Amino acid sequence: MQRAKRLLEGLRIHHLGFGFFWTVTFIVLAGFQGAGAIADYWQIYILTEQTLMPLAVGALGTLCAFRRCELPHWTASAASFMLSGAALLYFLAFHFGQGDGAITTVAGVLMGGSCALFFLLWEMFYVTEGQQRALICIPLSAAMSVALYLLIRLLPPVAVALAAVCVLPFLALLCLQKSLAEIEADATAPLTRPALRRAVGDLWRPALCVSILGFSWKLIAGIEPAQSSGGAAVLVGFATAALLVVALELFLSKGFDILHICQVLFPALTVVFLLPSLFGQQYTTLLVAFLMFGFEVVNLLLIITCAVYTIRNGLPSSPLYALCIGPVLLSMAVGSGLAELLGPALSDDLAHWTNVILLCVVLLSVALILVTRGKGQALASMTDAELLNRGTTLRRGRRDSRRDGRQGAKPANGSARQRGDALHSPDATAADATRVPSDGPSEQQRRIRSYLEEHGLSPREIEVAELLMKGHTVSAIAGKLFISENTTRGHAKSIYKKLAIHSRQELVDLDDQLTRA
């Protein structure tokens, strides 16, 4: 409970702004009831949106890999305007009767492009900001989007359209810009061919599991006859999955493996697949809900796994996200296309319906065999030890080398610097994280704390200053105090200003002077 409390204390509401974007997609993609030409336009819209989204994610990820840079922050505005435009054309076409093939195609293109940009930009924020943002904010944003969607659906149709076209895209942009303004992107290693091969070897199994679940869900939901109940089932499954992942992240002190969850989830899904065939198609809605639940659990864990893997290995976020999520989006598009090809009338033929279910069961079985035979693991969570020691050796080396380059020669008071370098090592940081405190602060510690209080430092700034004096990195301090790295940097800047110093080394020198006084 204490760990959960400290993780939640570091959150800010704008860090959950991904939920505003998700809410618009719920409103626009909730389904359309209609017949005739307008139903054909709906199929054009869905096909365009679901085809363009994986292509855009893959293209943007590849572009970032070749250019060795992340997406510029101004693309957040482009994503927001595209989302607003897609929602406007959606309502014009399907609620106000002004649609045609061109309008629906443009709406699908805008929605697919905005989704790709929002996905990559938020992933960049979560990766740069730190593990706890990826661990907590992603599932919390998903849960918030369901609650917000249900509230907005209570409004009159005109108010729903206004919210989807104007209010929610603006809030999504505002939160994203505010979040991106907080981050200071660290230099990342280029995605070389050896790093790419290693990433594929580490991540293909969980990506395969999520892709098969996404394909099965879209296929079954596309030919499920009870569309109204199916939409409610999707929402229930989505919200339940998000809350479950939040609970796992908050209350498990040890990291958990997405592959182990798949090994439990897939056999349970196989049993649920048998319900419509054995007991009637009234259980199809339950199957859709459980498929959505299972897919969203592993999908959220895959997104978190991608972020955690990127952080651990110091790799660029956009190419890794495209590598993990691109196949999932493509498999969902294939499932939807196949369902449309087979047609809703397939559900009336029990033999064909059973064949579809059998296909999904076979795919799940194949994936389960590949997962159980695989030796690799893809952890979707961070252990408490990793949260406390988040700065990897690679990032320490880069930051220390940049600091040494700015400072030049080694200072005369080598003892303080040597002590700081020793505490920068992973072993020293881990030992300090588990060190049992003494009965009380020493006289020297009290003198330092009194000095800091006299200069107006807040209790949190004193905590940060004491850790900086000991040589801890920003990432290590953020992990120990369960705050973000950029919050830690903000405290450090405030500390330097109040103490009239300009660098961490001057703070270490000050500690040495106060200790010898």
Number of C-alpha atoms within 10 A of each C-alpha: 9 9 14 16 12 14 21 17 11 14 16 11 10 18 22 25 27 26 28 27 27 24 25 28 19 19 19 19 16 14 14 15 10 11 10 7 11 20 14 14 21 25 17 18 24 23 19 21 25 22 21 23 25 25 19 20 28 24 16 20 26 17 16 18 20 13 10 14 17 20 17 8 13 9 15 22 19 16 26 26 19 22 29 26 20 29 28 18 22 27 22 17 20 20 14 10 10 13 19 17 16 12 18 27 22 18 28 27 23 24 30 26 23 27 23 23 23 24 19 22 24 23 23 22 23 27 28 26 25 24 26 27 24 25 27 24 25 26 29 20 21 27 24 20 25 22 14 16 20 14 11 18 12 10 12 9 13 11 13 19 22 15 19 28 23 17 15 22 26 20 18 26 22 17 20 25 19 13 20 21 11 16 20 13 14 13 13 19 14 16 20 12 9 9 14 16 11 11 20 15 12 17 21 16 22 26 23 20 27 30 26 21 28 28 26 29 25 23 25 24 27 22 24 24 19 13 17 13 15 21 19 15 21 23 21 16 22 24 22 22 25 25 17 15 21 20 15 17 24 20 13 16 15 14 16 19 16 25 25 15 14 23 16 11 17 19 15 13 18 17 11 18 23 18 16 19 18 10 10 11 19 12 16 26 24 20 25 28 24 24 26 27 24 25 26 25 26 27 25 23 30 26 22 29 26 27 30 24 23 23 23 17 16 20 23 26 31 28 27 26 23 25 22 24 22 23 22 24 23 21 23 24 25 20 24 27 21 17 22 15 12 16 13 14 11 17 19 13 9 14 11 13 20 17 12 20 19 16 13 22 20 13 16 23 15 13 23 22 11 14 21 14 9 11 8 14 17 21 23 25 27 22 16 16 16 19 20 21 22 25 24 18 14 14 21 19 13 14 16 15 12 11 14 12 10 9 12 8 8 10 12 8 10 11 12 21 19 13 14 19 15 16 19 22 18 17 12 13 22 17 12 14 15 10 9 8 8 7 6 8 11 10 10 14 15 12 15 20 18 13 15 20 14 10 12 13 20 14 12 11 20 21 15 22 26 18 16 21 20 21 26 26 27 23 24 28 26 25 26 19 17 21 22 24 24 19 16 23 19 13 20 20 16 15 24 16 11 13 17 12 14 12 13 19 19 15 22 21 18 16 21 16 12 14 13 7 8
